[in-house]
Amino acid sequence: MLFSPSEAANTGAGFWSSEDGWSQFDSASEFDEVVRHRIPFPKSARRDAGWVLVGSILHMALARDFSKLDAASKFDQLADRYADKVITGRSHLFDALEIQGVREDHQPGNPWGSCIEVNNEDPQVYSVYAHQIHNGEFGGVECIGDFAQHAAAVTFAAELRAAYGWPVHDYVPETSRTPRKECWLAGGLGYPSPFTHAAIAARI
């Protein structure tokens, strides 16, 4: 979908609809990759329109702030679990679970529309990672779930702990376990610096 922070800040209608122009989140059009490379960016108040991948962390954060769905429906949709894809047949490669806060910030100049970083002090959503055994060949973590609520990430990690016996390390401080309301135009036209995420390729 196409998102403009300046249009959203002005009226809340910062999401592009092919039929109605700048609209509310729940009316936004979704475009496939072929169209995404062909469609021109629509005019926006500060020329800050950019792509947001549906189902991404940034998409979750925008849905939480702008969707008009009732809370139960919204948070049920704002959860992405893919442990089976990562762990099945590979459980011997992992020895622990981690819960981390994550941010994905809007960057109109980025071809993908945004970039991702672990941020436990100011998270938008919460991710669960499987920690890889380090033996000279393996190491690091693999993301296995993203959640709009910290409690949902904790529940998911507990389910995996029961299944595999791995300890859970929660790196999110208590003060950051409820995401703040985003200020999508914080600092005027300034945007946070770019970042990376181990599992972004799986979501594109």
C-alpha positions as CSV (number, residue, x, y, z in Angstrom):
1,M,0.0,0.0,0.0
2,L,1.0,3.6,-0.4
3,F,1.4,5.7,2.8
4,S,2.0,9.5,3.3
5,P,2.8,10.7,6.8
6,S,1.9,14.2,5.9
7,E,-1.5,13.3,4.6
8,A,-2.1,11.1,7.6
9,A,-1.1,13.9,10.0
10,N,-3.4,16.4,8.3
11,T,-6.6,14.3,8.1
12,G,-5.9,10.7,9.0
13,A,-6.4,9.9,5.4
14,G,-2.8,9.0,4.5
15,F,-3.4,5.8,2.6
16,W,-3.9,5.7,-1.2
17,S,-7.1,4.3,-2.7
18,S,-7.2,3.8,-6.5
19,E,-10.9,4.8,-6.4
20,D,-10.9,7.6,-3.8
21,G,-7.4,9.0,-3.6
22,W,-6.0,9.6,-0.1
23,S,-8.2,7.6,2.3
24,Q,-8.4,5.9,5.6
25,F,-6.3,2.8,6.4
26,D,-9.1,0.3,6.0
27,S,-9.9,1.7,2.5
28,A,-6.4,1.6,1.1
29,S,-5.7,-0.3,-2.1
30,E,-3.1,-3.1,-2.2
31,F,-0.8,-3.4,-5.2
32,D,1.2,-6.4,-6.5
33,E,4.9,-6.1,-7.2
34,V,4.4,-5.5,-11.0
35,V,2.1,-2.6,-10.4
36,R,4.3,-1.3,-7.6
37,H,7.2,-0.7,-10.1
38,R,5.0,1.1,-12.6
39,I,2.6,3.3,-10.6
40,P,3.7,6.9,-10.1
41,F,3.6,8.2,-6.5
42,P,0.5,10.4,-6.0
43,K,1.0,14.0,-4.8
44,S,1.1,14.4,-1.1
45,A,1.4,17.5,1.2
46,R,5.2,17.0,1.8
47,R,6.0,14.7,-1.1
48,D,6.6,11.9,1.3
49,A,4.4,9.1,-0.2
50,G,6.1,5.7,0.0
51,W,5.4,2.0,-0.1
52,V,4.5,-0.1,2.9
53,L,4.6,-3.9,2.5
54,V,1.3,-5.5,3.6
55,G,1.9,-7.7,6.7
56,S,5.2,-5.9,7.5
57,I,6.1,-4.5,10.9
58,L,5.4,-1.0,9.7
59,H,2.0,-2.2,8.4
60,M,1.2,-3.5,11.8
61,A,2.1,-0.2,13.5
62,L,0.0,1.8,11.0
63,A,-2.9,-0.6,11.5
64,R,-2.8,-0.2,15.2
65,D,-2.8,3.6,14.9
66,F,-5.2,4.1,12.0
67,S,-7.4,1.1,11.5
68,K,-11.1,1.5,12.6
69,L,-11.6,-2.2,13.3
70,D,-12.5,-3.1,16.9
71,A,-9.6,-3.9,19.1
72,A,-10.1,-7.7,19.2
73,S,-10.3,-8.0,15.4
74,K,-7.3,-5.7,14.9
75,F,-4.9,-7.4,17.3
76,D,-5.9,-10.8,16.1
77,Q,-4.9,-9.8,12.6
78,L,-1.7,-8.1,13.8
79,A,0.2,-11.3,14.5
80,D,2.5,-13.2,12.2
81,R,3.7,-16.6,13.2
82,Y,6.1,-18.6,11.1
83,A,8.0,-20.8,13.6
84,D,7.0,-24.0,11.6
85,K,8.7,-22.7,8.5
86,V,11.9,-21.9,10.4
87,I,12.1,-24.7,13.1
88,T,10.5,-27.8,11.6
89,G,13.3,-30.2,10.8
90,R,15.9,-27.8,12.1
91,S,15.2,-27.7,15.9
92,H,18.7,-29.1,16.6
93,L,20.1,-25.8,15.4
94,F,18.5,-23.7,18.1
95,D,18.9,-23.5,21.9
96,A,16.9,-20.5,23.2
97,L,14.2,-18.0,22.4
98,E,14.4,-14.2,22.5
99,I,11.7,-11.5,22.6
100,Q,12.8,-8.1,21.2
101,G,11.1,-4.8,20.4
102,V,11.3,-3.9,16.7
103,R,10.8,-0.7,14.7
104,E,10.2,-0.3,11.0
105,D,10.3,3.3,9.9
106,H,8.8,4.9,6.8
107,Q,11.4,5.9,4.2
108,P,10.0,7.2,1.0
109,G,13.3,7.1,-0.8
110,N,13.9,3.4,0.0
111,P,12.7,1.1,-2.9
112,W,11.1,-1.1,-0.3
113,G,9.5,1.8,1.5
114,S,11.1,1.2,4.8
115,C,13.8,-0.5,6.8
116,I,13.8,-2.5,10.1
117,E,15.8,-2.5,13.4
118,V,15.7,-4.1,16.8
119,N,14.7,-1.3,19.3
120,N,13.8,-2.3,22.8
121,E,13.4,1.3,24.1
122,D,10.9,2.5,21.5
123,P,9.3,-0.5,19.8
124,Q,6.4,-0.5,17.4
125,V,5.9,-4.3,17.6
126,Y,7.5,-7.3,19.3
127,S,9.3,-10.1,17.6
128,V,10.2,-13.6,18.8
129,Y,13.5,-15.0,17.7
130,A,15.0,-18.5,17.7
131,H,18.6,-18.3,18.9
132,Q,21.0,-20.4,16.8
133,I,23.6,-22.7,18.5
134,H,27.1,-21.2,17.8
135,N,29.6,-23.9,17.0
136,G,31.8,-22.1,14.6
137,E,29.4,-22.6,11.7
138,F,26.1,-21.4,13.1
139,G,25.2,-18.4,15.1
140,G,22.8,-15.5,15.4
141,V,19.0,-15.6,15.5
142,E,16.1,-16.2,13.1
143,C,12.8,-14.3,13.5
144,I,9.8,-16.6,14.0
145,G,7.0,-14.3,14.8
146,D,5.9,-10.6,15.0
147,F,3.2,-9.3,17.3
148,A,1.4,-6.0,17.9
149,Q,1.2,-6.8,21.7
150,H,4.0,-7.8,24.0
151,A,1.8,-10.2,25.8
152,A,1.1,-12.1,22.5
153,A,4.8,-12.5,21.9
154,V,5.3,-13.8,25.5
155,T,2.4,-16.3,25.0
156,F,3.9,-17.5,21.6
157,A,7.4,-17.9,23.1
158,A,5.9,-19.9,26.1
159,E,4.2,-22.3,23.6
160,L,7.6,-22.9,21.9
161,R,9.4,-23.3,25.3
162,A,6.9,-26.0,26.2
163,A,7.4,-27.7,22.9
164,Y,11.2,-27.6,22.7
165,G,12.4,-26.9,26.2
166,W,14.3,-23.8,25.3
167,P,14.7,-20.9,27.7
168,V,13.1,-17.6,26.9
169,H,15.0,-14.3,27.2
170,D,12.8,-11.2,27.2
171,Y,14.9,-8.1,26.4
172,V,12.0,-5.6,26.4
173,P,12.0,-3.5,29.5
174,E,8.7,-3.2,31.4
175,T,8.5,0.5,30.4
176,S,8.5,-0.4,26.7
177,R,5.9,-3.2,26.7
178,T,3.1,-0.9,25.5
179,P,4.0,0.8,22.3
180,R,3.5,4.6,22.2
181,K,1.2,6.3,19.8
182,E,3.4,7.1,16.8
183,C,4.2,10.7,15.8
184,W,4.5,10.0,12.1
185,L,5.8,13.5,11.4
186,A,8.1,13.8,14.3
187,G,10.9,16.3,13.6
188,G,9.2,17.7,10.6
189,L,10.6,16.1,7.5
190,G,13.2,14.2,9.4
191,Y,13.1,10.4,9.4
192,P,15.1,7.9,11.5
193,S,18.2,6.4,9.9
194,P,18.0,3.1,7.9
195,F,18.5,-0.3,9.5
196,T,18.4,-4.0,8.7
197,H,16.4,-7.1,9.8
198,A,17.5,-10.7,9.6
199,A,14.1,-11.9,8.2
200,I,13.1,-9.0,5.9
201,A,13.9,-11.1,2.8
202,A,11.3,-13.6,3.8
203,R,8.6,-10.9,3.9
204,I,9.2,-9.1,0.6
